[in-house]
Amino acid sequence: MAAAAMRVVRDLDLERYAGRWYEIACFPSTFQPKTGTNTRATYTLNPDDGTVKVLNETWTDGGGRRGHIEGTAWRADPASDEAKLKVRFYVPPFLPVFPVTGDYWVLHVDADYQYALVGQPSRKYLWILCRQPQMDESVYNELVERAKEEGYDVSKLRKTAHPDPPPESEQSPGDRGVWWIKSIFGK
């Protein structure tokens, strides 16, 4: 039996959506380190062409090493009002050669653009995002219920630890993309 079509946000305002988002929970994936903390994404809108610069960051080794990858997102269908985006990263991060493109569908965003639920059509990936590193448990539970309604197996959700505020600067010690190789091997 095929899964029902997912409902996505309509008329997403990319200018309001831009900025810093903290990962509150996600489905574990091979492209994120299992020990990552203080994981966040920063989206910067390019007003010239409507694309979005994506900077994903996480800290490993007890919060001391910054792993990051940069990419670009764009509306999958510029004529549609649906919040279905494509995102492209080049891997590995330390020698960006190979393009990897995926779906980024905004399933829910609150009226104030303070929290969001993001997934993709195969339901293999899911993220709960917030403008702050912590989220009210009742809001979290509402987003989990919404994900369930969209056919996600929410038992796979893993909360992301935010033990210390991550540095605002991008100058913290980096691991030159080694985290990406470790993640392939399940580390």
C-alpha positions in Angstrom: 0.0 0.0 0.0 1.4 3.4 -1.0 1.8 6.0 1.6 -0.5 9.0 1.4 0.9 12.2 -0.2 2.6 14.5 2.4 1.1 17.9 3.2 3.7 20.6 2.9 3.7 24.3 3.8 2.3 26.6 1.1 3.7 30.0 0.4 6.8 29.5 2.5 8.5 32.9 3.0 12.2 32.1 2.4 13.3 35.4 3.7 11.6 34.7 7.1 12.8 31.1 7.0 16.4 32.2 6.5 18.7 32.4 9.5 19.8 30.0 12.3 17.9 26.9 13.2 18.9 24.3 15.8 18.3 20.6 15.3 16.1 19.5 18.2 15.7 15.9 16.9 16.2 13.9 13.7 16.3 10.5 12.3 19.9 9.1 12.5 21.6 9.2 9.1 24.8 8.1 7.5 25.7 11.7 6.7 25.6 13.1 10.3 28.0 12.0 13.1 26.3 9.9 15.7 28.1 11.8 18.5 27.3 15.3 17.1 26.0 17.9 19.6 24.9 21.5 19.2 23.9 20.7 15.7 22.5 23.7 13.7 21.8 25.0 10.2 22.2 28.5 8.9 20.3 29.5 5.8 21.1 32.6 3.9 18.8 33.8 1.1 20.5 35.0 -2.2 18.1 37.8 -3.3 19.5 37.7 -6.8 18.4 34.2 -7.8 16.3 33.0 -4.8 18.6 30.2 -3.9 19.6 29.6 -0.3 23.1 29.1 1.0 23.1 26.2 3.5 25.7 25.8 6.3 25.2 22.7 8.5 27.4 22.4 11.6 27.8 20.0 14.4 30.3 19.6 17.2 32.0 16.3 18.1 34.7 15.2 20.6 32.8 16.6 23.5 31.8 19.7 21.7 35.4 20.8 20.8 35.6 20.0 17.1 33.4 21.6 14.5 32.3 19.6 11.5 30.5 21.4 8.8 29.3 21.2 5.2 28.0 23.9 2.9 25.4 23.5 0.2 22.7 25.3 -1.8 19.0 24.9 -1.7 16.3 26.0 -4.3 12.6 25.6 -4.9 12.1 22.2 -6.7 9.4 23.8 -8.9 9.7 27.6 -9.0 6.1 27.9 -10.3 4.7 26.0 -7.3 3.7 27.5 -3.9 4.7 24.3 -2.1 7.7 24.3 0.3 9.4 21.5 -1.6 13.1 22.4 -2.0 16.1 20.6 -3.4 19.4 20.9 -1.6 22.9 20.0 -3.0 26.0 19.4 -1.1 29.4 18.5 -2.5 31.2 15.6 -0.7 33.5 14.9 0.9 33.6 18.2 2.7 37.4 18.4 2.8 37.6 17.9 -1.0 34.1 18.8 -2.4 34.0 16.9 -5.7 30.9 14.9 -5.8 27.4 16.5 -5.9 24.7 14.9 -3.7 21.2 16.3 -4.2 18.3 15.6 -1.9 14.8 16.7 -1.1 14.0 19.2 1.7 10.3 19.5 2.3 9.0 21.9 5.0 6.0 20.0 6.4 5.2 22.6 9.1 6.4 26.0 10.3 4.6 28.0 12.9 3.2 31.5 12.1 6.2 33.2 13.8 8.8 31.0 12.0 10.2 29.8 15.3 10.0 26.0 14.8 9.7 23.7 11.8 9.2 20.1 10.8 11.3 19.1 7.8 11.2 15.8 5.9 11.3 14.3 2.4 9.1 12.1 0.3 10.7 8.7 1.1 10.2 9.4 4.8 13.7 8.2 5.4 14.8 11.6 6.9 13.1 13.9 9.4 14.2 16.9 11.4 12.6 19.0 14.1 14.1 22.5 14.1 13.8 25.5 16.4 15.3 29.0 16.5 16.6 28.2 20.0 18.7 25.3 21.1 15.8 24.1 23.4 12.2 23.5 22.6 9.1 23.4 24.8 8.1 19.8 25.3 4.5 20.4 24.3 5.6 22.0 21.0 8.0 19.0 20.4 5.1 16.6 21.0 2.9 18.5 18.6 5.5 18.2 15.9 6.0 14.5 16.6 2.3 14.0 16.2 2.3 15.9 12.9 5.1 13.7 11.7 3.1 10.6 12.6 0.1 12.0 10.6 2.5 12.2 7.6 3.4 8.6 7.9 6.8 8.8 9.7 7.9 6.1 12.1 8.6 8.5 14.9 10.2 5.8 17.1 13.3 6.5 15.0 13.5 10.1 16.3 16.7 10.9 18.3 16.9 14.1 20.3 20.0 16.2 19.6 22.0 17.3 22.7 22.7 21.0 23.1 24.8 20.9 26.3 26.6 24.2 25.7 25.8 27.0 23.4 27.9 26.5 20.3 30.3 29.3 19.4 28.8 31.9 17.2 32.0 32.2 15.2 32.9 29.8 12.4 36.5 29.8 13.7 36.3 27.0 16.2 38.7 24.1 15.6 37.5 22.0 12.7 38.1 18.4 11.8 38.6 19.0 8.0 35.6 16.7 7.2 36.9 13.7 9.0 33.5 13.4 10.7 32.0 12.7 7.3 34.3 9.7 6.7 33.6 8.4 10.2 29.8 8.8 9.7 30.0 6.5 6.7 31.4 3.8 9.0 28.7 4.4 11.6 30.9 6.4 14.1 
